[in-house]
């Protein structure tokens, strides 16, 4: 399982490894609930929430990825246009 540590300290797993981690966390959570270990449940739930959030950002359909790419292009164009206008007026 390939895992790379990002600069922000969070682990960056492949999408498949992330899905496996979520499944394992859910299993661990079920076991902790059966044992009524609520402190462990809380810890596992926090980790599960983080992994699910990361998975929702990274596991995209082709349509969603295309939509995000187009939104990013438009956003960047407006930002660069704004910067260009700002500097053109500042330098005039």
N, C-alpha and C positions, 0 to 999 in steps of 0.2 A: 504494500500500500504506500503510494508516494505521498509524502506530506512535506510541504515547504513552509517555513516560518516567515511570515510577512514582517515588514518593518514595524508595524504597529503592535507586534507581539501576539497577534491572533494566528491560529493555525489556518493554513490554506490547504484544504484537502481537495482531491478530485471530487466531482459531483457524486460519482458512484461511492467513494469512500465516505462522503458526507451522509449519503442516504443510509449506508450501513451503520454509521455512528448513531444516527437518529433511531434506527430500529433497535440497536443495542441499548440506547438510553431508555427507550420505551419499555423494553424488557426489564431493565434494572429498576425502573420506576414501579412497574407492576409488582416485582418482588419486594421492594421496600414498602409498598402499600400493604401487601399481605402480612409483612412483619410489623406493620404499624410504626415504622421508623420514619416519622414525619420530618425530622430534621434532614435526613438523607433525601427524602422526597423533595423537599424545598430546594436543596442543592442541585439535584438532578433536573428539576423543573426549570431552574434558571439556565442550566447548560443546554437543555432541550430547546428552550425558547431561543437561545442564541443560535443554535445550529439550524433550527427551522427558519429563522429570519435570514440567515446566510443562504440557506438552500433556496428560499423564495427569490432572492436576488440573483442567484447564479444558475438555477435550473430553468432555463427559458426555452420556450418553443421558438422555432424559426421566425414565426410571425411576431412574437413579443420582442425578440432580439432585433429584428428589423425596425420595429416601432421605436424601440429605445435608441437605436442608432440614429434614426431620423430626428428624434427629439433632441438628441445631443448635438447634431449638426446645426439645427436651427438655433439652439441656445448659444452655441459657439459663434455663429455668424452675427447674432445680435450683440454679443459681448465685444467681438472684434470691431464691429461697426461703431459701437459706443466708444471704445477706446480710440479708434481712429478719429472720430469727431472731436473727442476731448483733446487729443494731442494736436490736431490741426488748428483748433481754436487757441490752444495754449501757446503754440509756437508762432502764431501769426502776430 
